């Protein structure tokens, strides 16, 4: 894992977007198309704002995939990741296609299978991801499943994760935060050719320290990123504040 630290979240976001954009351009030049995974949440505000302005990307040759979504949450809810991505990414660039996870699907397992089949049909050139306050990766809370090869899973959200979602202002109360979600699996994320992990904010400093300096363990899901051959962790100074070496 390569680690890059920037003065603030805006500079971090621009650098992360530039790294991912370079991977997309390279894939289009080599194969004529590209595919990416897009994350959501507060950690991705600056990344997506910069990514949609990156020059010289033929977005008509890019297919996008959804990282995770709450189970049972309508797309027009303020916390919906479908709504988030439609507003901040999908509506801003002319993608070849974008494959959403429908958290309201009558059969969530079948929805995982449907989008998973599309996801695994081609290489994923870049995955944009973040790290939760509990070091979750996507919605894989600790202890995360490091073994399953299924592209998407139905997962239970632990209280620390749900408190983060409430604390960030997405929900009016902790009770309103769903207790389950659809999430890309850890192994599927690691199958991406390039991983761009962006983590701003001091409240993530403990998770960053555990991810970088602690053992690789399901109890620190994001620590598995250290096994990836081409993963860069983009931090702002606040998120990096707990690291022994910066």
C-alpha positions as CSV (number, residue, x, y, z in Angstrom):
1,X,0.0,0.0,0.0
2,X,1.3,3.5,-0.9
3,X,0.2,6.3,1.4
4,X,-0.1,9.9,0.3
5,X,-1.0,12.7,2.7
6,X,-2.4,16.1,1.7
7,X,-3.0,19.4,3.5
8,X,-6.8,19.2,3.3
9,X,-9.6,17.1,2.0
10,X,-9.9,19.2,-1.2
11,X,-6.3,18.5,-2.2
12,X,-6.7,14.9,-1.2
13,X,-9.8,14.6,-3.4
14,X,-8.1,16.1,-6.4
15,X,-5.1,13.7,-6.1
16,X,-7.3,10.7,-5.6
17,X,-9.4,11.6,-8.6
18,X,-6.3,12.1,-10.8
19,X,-5.0,8.7,-9.9
20,X,-8.3,7.0,-10.7
21,X,-8.7,9.0,-13.9
22,X,-5.2,7.9,-15.1
23,X,-6.2,4.3,-14.6
24,X,-9.4,4.8,-16.7
25,X,-7.6,6.6,-19.5
26,X,-5.0,3.8,-19.6
27,X,-7.7,1.1,-19.8
28,X,-9.5,2.9,-22.6
29,X,-6.3,3.3,-24.5
30,X,-5.5,-0.4,-24.1
31,X,-8.9,-2.1,-24.4
32,X,-11.2,0.5,-25.7
33,X,-13.3,0.5,-22.5
34,X,-13.0,0.8,-18.8
35,X,-15.0,-0.1,-15.6
36,X,-15.0,1.5,-12.2
37,X,-16.5,1.1,-8.8
38,X,-17.8,4.2,-7.1
39,X,-18.2,4.7,-3.3
40,X,-20.3,7.2,-1.4
41,X,-20.4,8.9,1.9
42,X,-18.7,12.0,3.2
43,X,-15.2,10.7,2.3
44,X,-16.0,10.8,-1.4
45,X,-17.4,14.4,-1.7
46,X,-14.2,15.9,-2.8
47,X,-13.1,12.9,-4.9
48,X,-16.2,12.8,-7.0
49,X,-16.3,16.6,-7.4
50,X,-12.8,16.4,-8.9
51,X,-13.4,13.2,-10.9
52,X,-16.3,14.6,-12.9
53,X,-14.0,17.5,-14.1
54,X,-11.1,15.3,-15.0
55,X,-10.1,16.1,-18.7
56,X,-9.8,13.6,-21.6
57,X,-11.8,10.7,-20.2
58,X,-14.2,9.3,-22.8
59,X,-17.0,8.5,-20.4
60,X,-19.0,6.9,-23.1
61,X,-16.6,4.0,-22.9
62,X,-16.8,3.7,-19.1
63,X,-19.2,1.4,-17.1
64,X,-19.8,2.2,-13.4
65,X,-20.8,-0.1,-10.5
66,X,-22.3,0.6,-7.2
67,X,-20.3,-0.3,-4.1
68,X,-23.0,-0.7,-1.5
69,X,-26.6,0.3,-0.6
70,X,-28.9,0.2,2.5
71,X,-31.5,-2.5,2.5
72,X,-35.0,-1.2,2.2
73,X,-34.1,2.5,1.8
74,X,-35.9,4.3,-1.1
75,X,-33.8,6.1,-3.6
76,X,-35.3,9.5,-2.7
77,X,-34.2,9.2,1.0
78,X,-31.4,11.7,1.8
79,X,-29.1,8.8,2.8
80,X,-29.7,6.6,-0.2
81,X,-26.5,5.8,-2.0
82,X,-28.3,5.5,-5.3
83,X,-29.6,9.1,-4.9
84,X,-26.1,10.2,-3.8
85,X,-24.4,8.8,-6.9
86,X,-27.1,10.0,-9.3
87,X,-26.7,13.5,-8.0
88,X,-22.9,13.6,-7.7
89,X,-21.7,11.3,-10.4
90,X,-24.1,9.6,-12.8
91,X,-25.9,12.7,-13.8
92,X,-22.6,14.6,-14.3
93,X,-20.8,12.3,-16.9
94,X,-22.2,10.5,-20.0
95,X,-21.4,6.9,-18.9
96,X,-21.9,3.9,-21.1
97,X,-23.9,2.4,-18.2
98,X,-24.2,2.5,-14.5
99,X,-25.3,-0.5,-12.6
100,X,-27.1,0.4,-9.3
101,X,-27.9,-1.9,-6.4
102,X,-31.6,-1.7,-5.7
103,X,-31.9,-1.7,-1.9
104,X,-35.7,-2.1,-2.3
105,X,-35.5,-5.2,-4.4
106,X,-38.1,-7.8,-3.4
107,X,-35.4,-10.5,-3.4
108,X,-32.1,-8.9,-2.1
109,X,-30.1,-12.1,-2.7
110,X,-31.3,-12.1,-6.3
111,X,-30.3,-8.5,-6.6
112,X,-26.8,-9.3,-5.4
113,X,-26.6,-12.1,-8.0
114,X,-27.9,-9.8,-10.8
115,X,-25.4,-7.0,-10.3
116,X,-22.7,-9.4,-9.4
117,X,-23.0,-11.2,-12.8
118,X,-22.6,-7.8,-14.5
119,X,-19.7,-6.9,-12.3
120,X,-17.6,-10.0,-13.0
121,X,-18.2,-10.0,-16.7
122,X,-15.2,-7.6,-17.3
123,X,-12.1,-6.4,-15.5
124,X,-12.6,-3.6,-13.0
125,X,-9.9,-1.0,-13.7
126,X,-10.3,1.2,-10.6
127,X,-12.3,1.0,-7.3
128,X,-12.8,4.2,-5.4
129,X,-13.4,3.3,-1.7
130,X,-13.2,4.8,1.7
131,X,-12.7,3.5,5.3
132,X,-15.3,3.8,8.0
133,X,-14.7,4.9,11.6
134,X,-14.7,1.2,12.5
135,X,-12.3,0.5,9.6
136,X,-15.1,-1.0,7.5
137,X,-14.5,-1.5,3.8
138,X,-17.7,-0.9,1.9
139,X,-20.2,-2.1,4.4
140,X,-18.1,-5.0,5.5
141,X,-18.0,-4.3,9.2
142,X,-15.7,-6.1,11.6
143,X,-15.2,-9.0,11.7
144,X,-15.3,-8.9,7.9
145,X,-15.6,-12.0,5.7
146,X,-12.2,-12.2,4.0
147,X,-12.9,-15.5,2.3
148,X,-16.1,-15.4,0.3
149,X,-15.8,-15.0,-3.5
150,X,-19.4,-13.8,-4.0
151,X,-19.4,-10.4,-5.6
152,X,-22.1,-8.9,-3.3
153,X,-23.4,-9.9,0.1
154,X,-26.3,-9.1,2.4
155,X,-24.5,-7.8,5.5
156,X,-25.5,-6.7,9.1
157,X,-24.4,-3.3,10.1
158,X,-22.8,-3.0,13.5
159,X,-23.7,-0.3,16.0
160,X,-20.4,1.7,15.4
161,X,-21.2,1.8,11.6
162,X,-24.8,2.9,12.3
163,X,-23.7,5.6,14.7
164,X,-21.3,7.0,12.1
165,X,-24.1,7.3,9.6
166,X,-26.3,9.1,12.2
167,X,-23.3,11.2,13.3
168,X,-22.7,12.4,9.7
169,X,-26.2,13.7,9.5
170,X,-27.7,11.2,7.0
171,X,-30.4,10.1,9.5
172,X,-32.4,11.8,12.1
173,X,-31.8,9.1,14.7
174,X,-29.8,6.0,15.3
175,X,-33.0,4.0,15.2
176,X,-33.7,5.2,11.6
177,X,-30.4,3.8,10.3
178,X,-31.1,0.5,8.5
179,X,-29.6,-2.6,10.2
180,X,-28.7,-4.4,6.9
181,X,-27.2,-3.5,3.6
182,X,-26.1,-4.9,0.2
183,X,-22.3,-4.7,0.0
184,X,-19.6,-5.6,-2.4
185,X,-17.4,-8.3,-0.8
186,X,-13.9,-7.7,0.3
187,X,-12.5,-10.2,-2.2
188,X,-14.4,-8.5,-5.0
189,X,-13.0,-5.2,-4.1
190,X,-9.5,-6.7,-4.1
191,X,-10.0,-8.0,-7.6
192,X,-9.9,-4.4,-8.9
193,X,-6.7,-3.6,-10.8
194,X,-6.3,-0.3,-9.1
195,X,-7.7,0.7,-5.7
196,X,-8.0,4.4,-4.7
197,X,-8.9,4.7,-1.0
198,X,-9.7,8.2,0.2
199,X,-10.0,9.0,3.9
200,X,-10.3,12.6,5.2
201,X,-11.2,13.8,8.8
202,X,-9.7,13.3,12.2
203,X,-12.5,11.1,13.3
204,X,-11.0,8.4,10.9
205,X,-7.5,8.7,12.4
206,X,-7.8,5.7,14.7
207,X,-9.1,3.5,11.9
208,X,-6.4,4.7,9.6
209,X,-3.7,3.9,12.2
210,X,-5.2,0.4,12.7
211,X,-5.4,-0.1,9.0
212,X,-1.8,0.9,8.3
213,X,0.1,-0.1,11.4
214,X,-1.9,-3.0,13.0
215,X,-2.2,-6.6,12.0
216,X,-4.1,-7.6,8.8
217,X,-7.2,-8.9,10.4
218,X,-11.0,-9.2,9.8
219,X,-11.3,-7.1,12.9
220,X,-9.8,-4.2,10.9
221,X,-11.4,-4.9,7.5
222,X,-9.5,-2.1,5.6
223,X,-6.2,-3.6,6.7
224,X,-6.6,-6.2,3.9
225,X,-5.9,-3.4,1.4
226,X,-2.2,-3.8,2.3
227,X,-2.2,-7.1,0.4
228,X,-3.2,-5.4,-2.8
229,X,-0.5,-4.8,-5.4
230,X,-1.8,-1.4,-6.6
231,X,-3.6,0.4,-3.7
232,X,-3.0,4.0,-2.7
233,X,-4.4,5.4,0.5
234,X,-5.1,9.1,0.2
235,X,-5.3,11.0,3.5
236,X,-5.6,14.6,4.7
237,X,-3.5,15.7,7.6
238,X,-6.3,15.2,10.1
239,X,-6.8,11.5,9.1
240,X,-3.1,10.9,9.1
241,X,-2.5,12.5,12.5
242,X,-2.3,9.2,14.4
243,X,0.3,7.5,12.2
244,X,3.8,6.9,13.6
245,X,5.4,7.9,10.3
246,X,3.9,10.5,8.0
